[in-house]
Amino acid sequence: MTVRISQRGKEYLETEQTLLRAAKTMTDQHVAGQLKALADDYQRRAEKASHVDADG
């Protein structure tokens, strides 16, 4: 089953990509790890939003 990514999901994915780009430029690995964790959270939000928007 393929779920289309909703507009809201796309916005979450854009934020995720921005966070990952920022994490790659960090010299402080602790901060980079926190940004990556936040990016993972935004990816989950994008998936959830797309499922909710598809159902609604």
Contacts in CASP RR format, 6 or more apart in sequence:
PFRMAT RR
TARGET T0000
AUTHOR 0000-0000-0000
METHOD contacts of the structure
MODEL  1
MTVRISQRGKEYLETEQTLLRAAKTMTDQHVAGQLKALADDYQRRAEKAS
HVDADG
3 50 0 8 1.000
3 51 0 8 1.000
3 54 0 8 1.000
4 50 0 8 1.000
4 54 0 8 1.000
5 13 0 8 1.000
5 46 0 8 1.000
5 50 0 8 1.000
6 49 0 8 1.000
6 50 0 8 1.000
6 53 0 8 1.000
6 54 0 8 1.000
7 53 0 8 1.000
8 46 0 8 1.000
8 49 0 8 1.000
8 50 0 8 1.000
8 53 0 8 1.000
9 45 0 8 1.000
9 46 0 8 1.000
9 47 0 8 1.000
9 49 0 8 1.000
9 50 0 8 1.000
9 53 0 8 1.000
10 46 0 8 1.000
12 42 0 8 1.000
12 43 0 8 1.000
12 45 0 8 1.000
12 46 0 8 1.000
12 49 0 8 1.000
13 42 0 8 1.000
13 43 0 8 1.000
13 46 0 8 1.000
15 42 0 8 1.000
16 39 0 8 1.000
16 40 0 8 1.000
16 42 0 8 1.000
16 43 0 8 1.000
16 46 0 8 1.000
17 39 0 8 1.000
19 35 0 8 1.000
19 36 0 8 1.000
19 38 0 8 1.000
19 39 0 8 1.000
19 42 0 8 1.000
20 35 0 8 1.000
20 36 0 8 1.000
20 39 0 8 1.000
22 35 0 8 1.000
23 31 0 8 1.000
23 32 0 8 1.000
23 33 0 8 1.000
23 35 0 8 1.000
23 36 0 8 1.000
23 39 0 8 1.000
24 32 0 8 1.000
26 32 0 8 1.000
26 35 0 8 1.000
END
